[in-house]
Amino acid sequence: MQFPSPLGEHLLQRKRSRCDIDRFIPFRSAMDMDYAKFMLTGGSSDKENQSVYQQQLAELFNMKRPRILIFKNKPPALEERFPRHFFSPSSVHQSKTVQSRRHIPQSSERTLDAPEIMDDFYLNVLDWGSENVLAVALGDTVYLWNALSGYASELVTVEGEDGPITSVRWAPDGYHIAVGLNNSDVQLWDCKDNAKLRTLRGGHQLCVNSLAWNHQVLSTGGQDTKIINNDVRVREHIIETYRGHRQGVCGLNWSASGRQLASGGNDNLVFIWDNRNSYSSSAGQWLHRINDHRAAVKALAWCPFQDNMLATGGGDGDRCIKFWNTITGNCLNSVDTGSQVCALLWNTYERELLSSHGFSQNQLTLWKYPSMKKIIELTGHTSRVLYMAQSPDGFTVASAAGDETLRIWNVFGTPELAKPKARANPWPFAHMSQIR
């Protein structure tokens, strides 16, 4: 073969050299065939020669090294991660209860006596403050129970026609508390010094059923159908009045952002009020008027993980939990619980909702959101569970019922995993003691 240049001759030689080393060609002259036959056939009884050969062979192939990546014990059997009946059509929808991954005690951790607690669906006499103190109104007296020490103390007892106490609500700082009375007044107390700071008068004509704080503003809902916003820092405390309900207001709750207030009433209505309208021509005008419930609405709970979503619960004639987009006013979902819904609480760590109920089981029900499958039902109360409050760490729930008991439940998890929350700024109350 001819190439037109020296480069072609070089490539041919390189190709030939590669072909020469592509395969192994044994040379018989380099082999000791006699010794190989001798070792294979065992024709000699020379034990020493055999042992020397075996030693050399072991060293050559590293056969004396220990085994690596081996099971010291028998390998574990494979677990059946998906049961054989998992995908069978007959097993689907067999159980409406979702199995929880964590352990939820089915009985209350503690049961406390609560004599003379008001068995009234329209009142709100239980609240848990940010300093881990539980406040409960029993008749004419407000008691404080320290959840850390277990010590209970009396805060205030009202006399005569002022009582009974119809609502209590801790301020965000955990040291001040608002107390609504049957005579339409609202008292503000400093629990650290056990002193009354002031009394808010002139707003309502009937008893104050519900209270809700938004920083320095205390919203009060009365049996007279009015909702009043009170700035506790100033002498003339009434800064705004909301009118929309036709019967008593039994539920009030501000959103986490402080922009929207939800109210529920004995007229089966839910209103969404937007405080951004406070300084406009539409001040005091509701944003949404919801009339889908068929009974009084006391249970209101803003979702902690989805902005502008509200859960509401209807009374005995309704029995439904409904979810709302408070921007559009649309109903996202509705679930018939089968019994009166008295209170609602969200789990702040998991997508779960806890509801308390009346007749006939008087139970607490934990729901998985958004499927709304039942995780567990907690029983123990013998009367409708009218009141619920959540501990500041978010894990523990207190419930109170007409059976005159207060029960503590470890329903949302283990408190040891809680992260400390920043304390609220107490500045709104700095000069409140000077106002009478």
PESUL-V755800 format. One record per backbone hydrogen bond with DSSP energy under -0.5 kcal/mol. CO is the residue of the C=O (numbers start at 0). NH is the residue of the N-H. If there is no record, write none. Layout:
BEGIN
((CO	NH) (CO	NH))
END
This chain:
BEGIN
((4	7) (4	8) (5	9) (6	10) (7	11) (8	12) (9	13) (10	14) (11	15) (12	16) (13	17) (14	18) (15	19) (16	20) (17	20) (18	21) (22	24) (23	25) (25	27) (26	29) (27	30) (30	32) (31	35) (32	36) (33	37) (34	38) (35	39) (36	40) (37	41) (37	42) (44	46) (45	49) (46	50) (47	51) (48	52) (49	53) (50	54) (51	55) (52	56) (53	57) (54	58) (55	59) (56	60) (57	61) (57	62) (61	64) (69	71) (78	80) (80	82) (82	85) (84	87) (87	90) (87	91) (88	91) (90	93) (95	97) (95	373) (101	103) (102	104) (105	378) (109	407) (111	405) (113	116) (115	138) (117	119) (119	122) (123	167) (124	136) (126	128) (126	134) (128	131) (131	146) (132	128) (133	144) (134	126) (135	137) (135	142) (136	138) (137	139) (137	140) (138	164) (139	157) (140	137) (140	142) (141	154) (141	155) (142	135) (143	145) (143	152) (144	133) (144	146) (145	149) (150	145) (152	143) (155	141) (158	161) (159	162) (161	181) (161	182) (163	181) (165	123) (166	179) (168	177) (170	173) (171	423) (174	190) (174	191) (175	170) (176	188) (177	168) (178	186) (179	165) (179	166) (180	183) (180	207) (183	203) (184	180) (185	199) (186	178) (187	196) (187	197) (188	176) (188	190) (189	193) (189	194) (194	189) (197	187) (198	200) (199	185) (206	208) (206	222) (209	220) (211	218) (213	216) (215	217) (215	231) (216	213) (216	218) (217	229) (218	211) (219	227) (220	208) (220	209) (221	224) (221	248) (224	244) (225	221) (226	241) (227	219) (227	229) (228	238) (228	239) (229	217) (229	231) (230	233) (234	236) (236	230) (236	238) (239	228) (241	226) (247	249) (247	265) (250	263) (252	261) (254	257) (258	274) (259	254) (260	272) (261	252) (262	270) (263	249) (263	250) (264	267) (264	296) (268	264) (269	289) (270	262) (270	272) (271	286) (271	287) (272	260) (272	274) (273	276) (274	277) (276	279) (279	282) (281	284) (283	242) (284	273) (287	271) (287	289) (288	290) (289	269) (295	297) (295	314) (297	299) (298	312) (300	310) (305	308) (307	325) (308	302) (309	323) (310	300) (311	321) (312	297) (312	298) (313	340) (314	317) (314	318) (318	336) (318	337) (319	313) (319	321) (320	334) (321	311) (322	331) (322	332) (323	309) (323	325) (324	328) (329	324) (329	331) (332	322) (334	320) (334	336) (339	341) (339	357) (342	355) (344	353) (345	347) (349	351) (350	368) (351	346) (352	366) (353	344) (354	364) (355	341) (355	342) (356	384) (357	361) (358	339) (362	356) (363	377) (364	354) (364	366) (365	374) (365	375) (366	352) (366	368) (367	371) (367	372) (372	367) (373	97) (375	365) (376	378) (377	363) (380	379) (383	385) (383	401) (386	399) (388	397) (390	393) (394	411) (395	390) (396	408) (397	388) (398	406) (399	386) (400	403) (403	113) (404	400) (405	111) (406	398) (407	108) (407	109) (408	396) (408	410) (409	104) (412	414) (413	416) (414	417) (424	427) (425	428) (426	429) (428	431) (430	433) (431	434) (433	435))
END
